[in-house]
Amino acid sequence: MKDLRVRDLMSDHVISVHPGDSVDKVYDAMTELGIRHIAVIDDEGDLVGLVSHRDLLRHALIERSDLPFFIQRAVLRRTRTEEVMTSEIETAEPDLPLAEAARIMFENKLGCLPVTEGWRVVGILTESDFVKYFTRRHANDNGLPN
């Protein structure tokens, strides 16, 4: 792992929304795609925030079983992404050593790091990427199929 860089593990397929998009769009994308983080970009394509599943739980009344479903959906439609996103986010550049990215994530208790060149999002590095890497590496070290 010593010579690995963020670009070696990151996913370059990043789902994004705009600050003015409704939270129901974010929630639906997370649910349908099985992801927990979505980048928020402005009209120029620059990163302005990040929405995590935890942000949705904290701010948007998701999974409030005491509310009827149609009310939950109405709240999600009325809430804008900019209202729930985290705007002060740590990022990584593609050439950052992977060990440094892991340290940043661990010390800041982050589930992901958006990968940027300037403010343009070029990828995302998540906890799952590390798990996949070590699972494959362990399988290869033991002669198991990946």
C-alpha positions in Angstrom: 0.0 0.0 0.0 3.1 2.2 0.4 3.2 3.2 -3.3 -0.5 3.3 -3.9 -2.2 6.6 -4.7 -5.8 7.7 -4.3 -6.3 7.3 -8.0 -5.5 3.6 -7.7 -8.6 2.9 -5.4 -11.0 5.7 -6.1 -14.2 5.3 -8.1 -14.3 7.7 -11.0 -18.1 7.3 -11.3 -19.3 10.1 -9.0 -23.0 10.8 -8.6 -23.7 14.5 -8.1 -26.6 16.9 -7.6 -26.9 20.7 -7.5 -27.5 22.8 -4.3 -31.1 23.6 -5.4 -32.1 20.1 -6.1 -34.7 18.6 -3.8 -33.6 16.1 -1.2 -36.0 13.4 -2.5 -33.7 13.2 -5.6 -30.7 12.6 -3.3 -32.6 10.0 -1.2 -33.9 8.2 -4.3 -30.4 8.0 -5.9 -28.8 6.7 -2.6 -31.5 4.1 -2.3 -31.5 3.0 -5.9 -27.7 2.9 -6.3 -26.9 1.6 -2.8 -24.5 4.5 -2.1 -24.1 6.7 1.0 -22.4 9.9 -0.4 -23.3 12.3 -3.2 -21.2 15.2 -4.3 -22.9 18.6 -4.6 -21.6 20.7 -7.5 -22.5 24.2 -8.8 -23.4 25.2 -12.3 -19.7 25.4 -13.3 -19.1 21.8 -12.1 -17.2 22.8 -9.0 -17.5 20.9 -5.7 -19.5 23.0 -3.2 -20.6 20.3 -0.7 -21.3 16.7 0.1 -24.5 14.9 1.2 -24.1 11.7 3.3 -26.9 9.4 4.3 -26.2 10.5 7.8 -26.9 14.1 6.7 -30.3 13.0 5.4 -31.1 11.2 8.6 -30.2 14.2 10.7 -31.9 16.9 8.7 -34.7 15.6 6.5 -37.0 13.5 8.7 -36.1 10.4 6.7 -37.4 7.1 8.3 -39.8 8.8 10.6 -42.1 5.9 10.9 -44.6 8.1 12.9 -45.3 10.2 9.8 -47.3 8.9 6.8 -45.2 8.2 3.8 -46.8 11.0 1.7 -45.8 13.5 4.3 -42.3 12.2 4.4 -42.1 12.5 0.6 -43.5 16.1 0.8 -40.9 17.1 3.3 -38.1 15.6 1.1 -39.5 17.5 -2.0 -39.6 20.8 -0.1 -36.1 20.5 1.4 -33.2 21.6 -0.9 -29.9 19.9 -1.0 -28.1 23.0 0.2 -30.0 22.9 3.4 -28.7 19.5 4.4 -25.3 19.3 2.7 -21.9 19.6 4.5 -20.1 22.5 2.8 -16.8 22.3 4.7 -15.3 19.1 3.4 -12.0 17.4 3.2 -10.9 16.5 -0.3 -8.0 14.6 -1.8 -6.1 14.9 -5.0 -5.6 11.8 -7.2 -1.8 11.7 -6.6 -2.1 11.8 -2.8 -0.5 8.7 -1.2 -3.3 6.3 -0.2 -1.9 6.0 3.3 -2.3 9.8 3.8 -5.9 9.7 2.5 -6.6 6.8 5.0 -5.1 8.9 7.8 -7.3 11.9 6.9 -10.4 9.7 6.8 -9.6 8.0 10.1 -8.6 11.1 12.1 -11.6 13.1 10.9 -14.1 10.1 11.0 -15.0 10.5 7.4 -16.7 7.9 5.3 -15.4 9.3 2.1 -13.1 11.8 0.4 -14.2 13.5 -2.8 -11.2 13.5 -5.2 -10.7 16.8 -6.9 -8.4 18.5 -9.4 -8.8 22.1 -8.5 -12.5 22.1 -7.4 -13.6 19.7 -10.2 -14.7 16.3 -8.8 -12.8 13.5 -10.6 -13.6 10.7 -8.2 -14.6 9.6 -4.8 -12.7 7.4 -2.3 -14.8 5.6 0.3 -14.3 3.2 3.2 -15.8 0.6 0.9 -12.9 1.1 -1.5 -10.4 0.1 1.2 -12.5 -2.9 2.2 -12.7 -4.1 -1.4 -8.9 -3.6 -1.9 -8.0 -5.6 1.2 -10.5 -8.3 0.5 -9.1 -8.8 -3.0 -5.5 -8.6 -1.8 -6.3 -11.2 0.9 -7.9 -13.5 -1.7 -4.9 -13.1 -4.0 -2.4 -13.8 -1.2 -4.3 -17.0 -0.4 -4.8 -18.2 -4.0 -8.6 -17.6 -3.7 -10.6 -16.3 -6.6 -11.6 -12.6 -6.3 
